[in-house]
Amino acid sequence: MNQIEIEQFGEELYFIAASPASRRLRTQAELLSKTDVPLLITGEPGTGKSTAARLIHSLSIRSSFPFMQVNCKALTADLLESELFGYEHVAINGRIETKPGKVEQSAKGTILLQNFDAMPISVQSRLLRFLQTREFVRFGGQSHIRADIRIMATAREDLEQAVAEGRLNDELYYHLSAFELGVPALRERREEIPLFVGHFVNRLTRRYGVVAPAYSSAFLETCKQHSWFGNLRQLEIFVKRFLVFGDEVAAIEELKAQPLEQTSDDPNGHAHNGGHGTDEKASLKVLVRHAKGEAERSAIAQALEETHWNRKAAARALSISYRALLYKIQEYQLVPQESFAIRSIRNGFGNGS
């Protein structure tokens, strides 16, 4: 039986290693925790890149100092610059008012730049100067301030292509990619899916104050065979829906009704359906369309959560129109305050809130 390693480094933060892929990741994280250089963490959306960063921070000598995150995709260039480096301005009474940024607030700690590939070019230049000199100037200020922090960044897309297209400063990329950590997709560590299902069920029932529904080994086996294009984020959303309705049969049918999944251990990651020719092409088209839909849904849900459901701010972060966002919210049946939704449905079945 494979050894299971579970580490807790926050109130609801765990690192689970029950597969060779995750155990390799844990070993790499420990090695990287002993260095103090910038780090780039890559992986598909929803794989747990932020959790990997927190794990490295918790294992490092900086663990007793702050760990802060900044989502580079959710803010405009000016807001992102002031969020990182703070700002100064002269008030009406002539006094200089200052607001420290995350760099100052996380002194001797770690800053994680989420969605680093979405950082505006102007902010990239300032970040590069900070990495080179360890000094920065607040937005609107003049004084140089030194800071001792470690920079980590997460990205989901091909950064070399971003460099080639001029969307990413090549020197900054080389600074960050000297050490790179890849987080494996959930389908590469299927042994851990039952553990994550149990973790999400326990966490969400505590959060929402509801009774955990029972589920069988058949339910867990169906979850293990699913490809989970949205990785842990998609699995958590699935568990939330299961928690609301408590219907194991319906949940299993929901997964089986989705497009063809990879169920073999083919090292090349190819799905097998026993068909040929036109059937294979049709299945591939459905598979790709489903993958895009799941990725889009996850991105929209994340943007809404990070902006506290400010739809206009989320639309700006996603670079789509406000009307388009409203359509997508309706298409994917996204709702705010899921705790309220769960309580409402549970109340409809006679359970207390």
N, C-alpha and C positions, 0 to 999 in steps of 0.2 A: 504493500500500500504506500502511495506517495506521501511524503512528509508535508504537512500543512503548516505554514508559518503565517501568523497574523500579528501585525504590529499596530498598536494604537498610538497616535501622536496628536490627538485632538479630541474634543468632546464626541464628535461623530466621524472622525477621520481614521481610516484603517488602510493598511497596505496588506493585501492578501497574496500569498505566494504558495500555490498548490500545483504549479506546472513548471516544467523546465524553463519556459520562456520568462516567467515571472521571477524564478529563482536567479536566472542570469541577470535580470534587471536589478534585483536586490543587490547582487554582488557588485554590479557596475555602480549602483548608487552609493554603496559604501566606499568604493574607491574614489569616486568623484567628490564625496563629502570631505575627503582629506586634502583636497586641493582648494584653492581660493580664486580660481580663474573664472571668467564668464562661461556660461554653459547654455547650449541650445538644446531644447527638448522637442523632438518631433514625433508625430504620430497622427493617426486618423482622428477626426472629431469624436470626442466622447470616450477616448481610451483611458483617460486619467492622467494626463500630462501634468496638471497642477498638483495632483496627489504625489506624483513622483518627485516634483520639485520640493514639496513639503517634507517628504521623506529624507531627501538629501540634506535639507536645512536642519532637520531634527537630529541627524547623525553628525553634523558638523560642529566645530567649536563656536559657531555663531548661534547655536540652538537656543541660548538663553536671551537672545536679542530678537527684535521684531522680524516677522515675516509678513511682507505686504505684497499685494497684487494690484496691477493696473491693467485694465483691458484697453489695449491700443486701438481696438476697432470701434469702441463705443464713444470716443471723444474726438472733437475737432482738433486741428493742429495746436491752436492757442490753448485750448482747455487741457490737452494732453501735456503740453509743455509746462503749464502752471501746476498741473496735478503732480508731475514728477519733480520739478525744481522749485515750486513755490512762486510767489510774486510779491512785488512791492508797488505801492502807489501812494501818492500824496493826497491826504484827505483835505476836506474843505477848510479845516482849521490849520492846515499847514503841516500837520504831523505826518510822518511817514508810517504807513500801516503795512505790516508784513504778514504773510501767511506761509509757513513752511510747507514744502512739498513732501512727497513720499521719500525722496532721497534723504532729506534731513530727519524725517520722522523714524526712519528705519536704521538709524545710525548703528553701525557694527553688525547689522542684521543682513537680511536678504530681500531683494525686490524681484518679483516675477513679472515679466512683461508678457502678458497673454496676447495671443494673436499678433505677435511681433511683426509678421509680414504685412500687417495693415497699418503700420506706423507711417505717418506722413514724412516725406523726405526732409522737411525743415527740422523736424524733431530728431530724425536720425542723425543729422549733422551735430546737433547739440549733445546727443547721447555719445557719439563717437569721441567728441572732445572730452567729455567726462571720463570715458574709459581710458583715454590717453593720459590725462592730467590728474584725474581724481579731484578735479575742481569744477565748480559750476557757478553760474550767476543766476539769481532769481529773475523771473520774467518781470521786466520793467526796472530791475535793479542794476547796480554797478559793481558791488563788492564781490570778490571771489571767495567762495566758501569751499573748504575741503570736506570730503565725506569718505568714510571707510565703510563700504557696503559691498556685497556680492550681487552681481547681476545675473539673473537667469531669464531665458526667454523661451516661449513656446510658439510653434508654427505648425501649420497643417499643410501648406502647399509647397511646391518645388521652389525653393529659394534660389537655386542657381538660375532658374528661368526668370525669377523676379529681378535678379541682378542683370541678366542679359537684356531685359526689357526696360531697365533704368528705374524700376520701382523700388529698388533696394540698393543702398550704398554698398559698393563692393568691399570697401575697407572695413566697414562695420560688420558686414557678413563674415569676413575672415576672422575678425576679432571674436565673434560669438561662436563660430563653428569650429574653432580649434579643438574644442571638446564638445561632442554631440552624443546625446542619449536618445535612442529610439524606443518608444513605448509600443509594445506589440498590440495588435488588434485582439478583441475578445475571442474571435474565432480561432486564434492561435493559442488560446489557453482555455479550452472548453471545460477542462477539469474544474475550473473555478466558478463556472456559472451557477451551480447549485448553492455554493457558498454566498455568492453575491445576491441571489434570490432571497436566501434567508436573511442576509444583512439588510436588504432593502425592506423586506417585510417587517422585520423587528424595528427598524428605524422609523418607518412611516407610520406604523401602528402607534408607536409612542408619541410621535409628533402630532397625529390627528386624533388620538384618544379613541381608537376603534379596536374591535376585536380582530385578531389575525385570522383570516380564513384558512381552513385546512387544505393541504395539497398533497398529492401522491407522488410516488417515484415516476409514474408515467408523465406527470406534469413536468417534473425536473428533466426527464430524458428528452422531452419535446423541446424544452428550452435549450438543452445542450446541443441539439442538432440544428438549431436555428443559426443563421449566419450573422445576425445582429449588425447590420450595416452601420447603425448609429452607435454601436458599442455599448459601453456602460450607461450612457445617457438614455439610449433607446430602451435598454433593459429596465432601467428605473421607471421610465414612463409606462412600460408594459405592466410592471408590478403595481404601480399606482392604479391602473385601470382594474387589475385583478382585485386589488384591495377594495375598490368601490363596489364592484358587482359580486365578488366572492363566488363566482361560478367557474369552477375548474374546467368543466367540459367546454364552455364557451371560449375560455382563454386558450385551450389547446386547439380548438377549431380555428381561432383567430390566427394563430401562428401557422397552422397547416394550410390555411387558405391563401397565405401570402405567396409570392412568386417562388420559383424553384430555389432551394437553398443548397449550399455545399454540405453534403452529408458524408463524403468520403474523406480519407486521410491523404488525398492526393497532395504531394508536397508542392505542386505547382499551383494549388488553389483552384483547380478546375472543378466545376460542378458536373455531376453525371446524372443523366436522366434516361439513358438507354436509347435515345432517339438519334436521328440523323437528319442532315439536310435542312429543309425548311423548318422543321420542328425545333431544331437547335437554334436556328437564327431567331425564330419567334421568341423562344425562351430567353435568349440573350437580351433581346430588346426589352422584354418585360423586366428582366433583372436589372438592367441599367436604369430604366425609368423608375423602378422602385427605389434603387439606391439613391438616385438624385432627389426623389421625393422625401426620403427619410433624412437626407443631409439638409435639405431646405427646411424641413419642419424643425429639426434640431437647432439650426442656426436662428430661425425666427423665435423659437421658444427661449433660447439663451439671451437674445437681444432684449426681448420683452422682460425677462426676469432681471437682467442687469440694469434696465432703465426703470424698474419698479412699475412696469406696464404703462409707462409714458409712451403712447403710440407714436407721437410725432418724433420723439427722441430716438425710438427704436427704428423708425423708418429712415431717419438720417444715418444712423449707424449701419444699417443694411444697404444704404444707397438705393432705396426704392421709394416710390411715391407713397404718400399717406393712404391714398385710395387702394393702391396695390396691397399694402400691408393689411388693411381691413379685409380685403378679399381673401388673402392668405390665412388670416386668423379664422375666418369663417370656414374656409376650405379644410383646414386641419383641425377644426373644432377646438382651438386653444382657448382656455379660460383662465382668468386670474384667480388667486386665492383658492387653490385646490382644496385647502382644508375646509373652506366654506362649502364647496361643492360636495365633498365627501360627507360632511355632516348632514347636508340637505338630503342626499340620497339615502343615507343611513336612517335619518328620521322618517323618511317615507316608508321604510320597512319596519318602523316601530322601535328602532334602537335609540338610545339616548345619545346626546351630543357630547 
